[in-house]
Amino acid sequence: MQKPSLLILAAGLGSRYKGCKQVEPIGPFGAALYDYAVYDARRAGFEQVVFVINRQMDDFFKKEIKRKYGSNAPFNFVYQELDSLPAGFTPPLGRAKPWGTGHAVLTARDALHAPFIAINADDYYGPSSYQMIASELRSLPAKAMDQVMVGFEIEKTLSAHGEVSRGACEVQNGRLVSIEEREHIHLEDQRVQYRDPQGRIQTFKPGTLVSMNFWGFAPQTIFPILERGFQSFLKKHGSDLKAEFYLPAAVNQAIESGEIRVKVLPTAETWMGMTYAEDRAEVRRQIRAKIEAGIYPEKIFD
């Protein structure tokens, strides 16, 4: 039985959150959400931990890791940089925004050799999400057609402080058929609604599963797919200063082409994150409640 790896995406720039939410202290002793991810993953049997970070955050991020886990912490770091591009491509003048989550995962291709999960540093997914996906990845070959995704109920992924965007999943017989990005999602009269591309208000079916970027991948399968997908993206959008190569879109395309299948694991966990700065207080309150309930120790780094 192989031990899967954990890939934490921590290089993004939040457009609605004032500050660097990847390292925002939300628990005792300065614990960030990624610290709870490391703790949950380690308990589920994950071994290697790889962070994708921005080069400008290098010194600060590594000092935080050393302060929390010591100088011998078994973590690896890779960098998502604007000029990390295939041969023949250069970043357009004036671009500052990272190339997106698909590119972030791709930057870790030389660091990951066992099946792995890719998650966002600034999201909380809950202990059972790691447990269920770990059992799938332990028996997954490094090169396999089958990939895995943890799906969250839409009602459990909202913010009380504004609208959100989510990847709504169409699932048949436990497998992902497609993901469609839905925007302007909000709660209205106890119903979760969104605005479609035509501007009409639509209502989600209760319990609709959405992707919160919690993926399980076979490395020898997903990295060639991302490499081809990113090159195609650059040919079409490489001169755009804001276009991003999103991981769900790359997965969606690979499903449509028949290159992969994705098993969907529904979770009962409630997602937490900080889309808006105002979300911070609620996330801190919920983490405190979980500590008092004995789910986490007071000092997560021990």
Secondary structure, DSSP 4 states (H G I P E B T S, - for coil): -PPPEEEEE-----SSSSS-GGG---SGGG--HHHHHHHHHHHTT---EEEEE-GGGHHHHHHHHHHHH-TT--EEEEE--TT---TT--PPTT--S---HHHHHHTTTTT--S-EEEEETTEE--HHHHHHHHHHHTT--SS-SEEEEEEEEGGGS--TTS-EEEEEEEEETTEEEEEEEEEEEEEETTEEEEE-TTS-EEEPPTT-EEEEEEEEE-HHHHHHHHHHHHHHHHHHHTT-SS----HHHHHHHHHHTTS-EEEEEEE-PPPEE-SSGGGHHHHHHHHHHHHHTTSS-SSTT-
